[in-house]
Amino acid sequence: MVTHSLLSSWLYTLKENPYDDATTEDDPMEDFLQVLRREPRETTEAMQNGINFENLVTRIINGRFETTPADDRWYDAATQIADIVRGGILQYRAKKEVGVRGMSVLLYGVLDVLKAGTIYDIKFTKNYDRGKFFGGTQHPMYFELVPEATEFTYLASNGTAVFQETYRREETPSILRDVSDFFSWLEEAHLMDLYREKWIAL
């Protein structure tokens, strides 16, 4: 199995990606090896903020908003996002079997929202610059997983403002190239056996 998170963690070991918020101060290679070994990882403050913000959006959509100090601070931004994605399918699980380098591979991902041919992903980030997610693996992966989707929009927020960054299928490179490069790297690093052991698709 291959997920966007696995590929993103791998790329982070090769260079510090500007489109991905750092969630750990550990050595990038060790962080990747933890992901490769599928070891539990400690939830950082940045990760928890992202979870809390997305949960707030979901509660607003479902009409189950119960105020807390953090919710009050983020409510307006979360409401803007809720208004955009309302009516979509939340937490849509997608998978697709593909062939890469002679291997049968299961691509897998959980979409925040799928609505009328557009995939939406909700991001909570302290800093946002336009094009932040350009080199990321998430929208290429999800386009491969959901062939009927024509657009992917990141809805990024710092809790106050909301930024939209949209990519279209026709301008997005295939994720299969990244998967192939990932397998080549694993072989060169003598980590392919570990990957096969830990990421077997059930």
Protein Blocks (a to p, Z undefined) as FASTA:
>chain_A
ZZfklmmmmmmmmpccfkbccfbfbdfklmmmmmmnopacdddfklmmmmmmmmmmmmmm
nopaccdfklmmmmmmmmmmmmmmgoiaehiacdddddeehiacddddddfbacehiacd
ddddfbdcehklmmpmklmmmmmmmmmbmbdcddddehlaccdddddfklpccfklmmmm
mmmmmmmnopmmmmmmmmccZZ
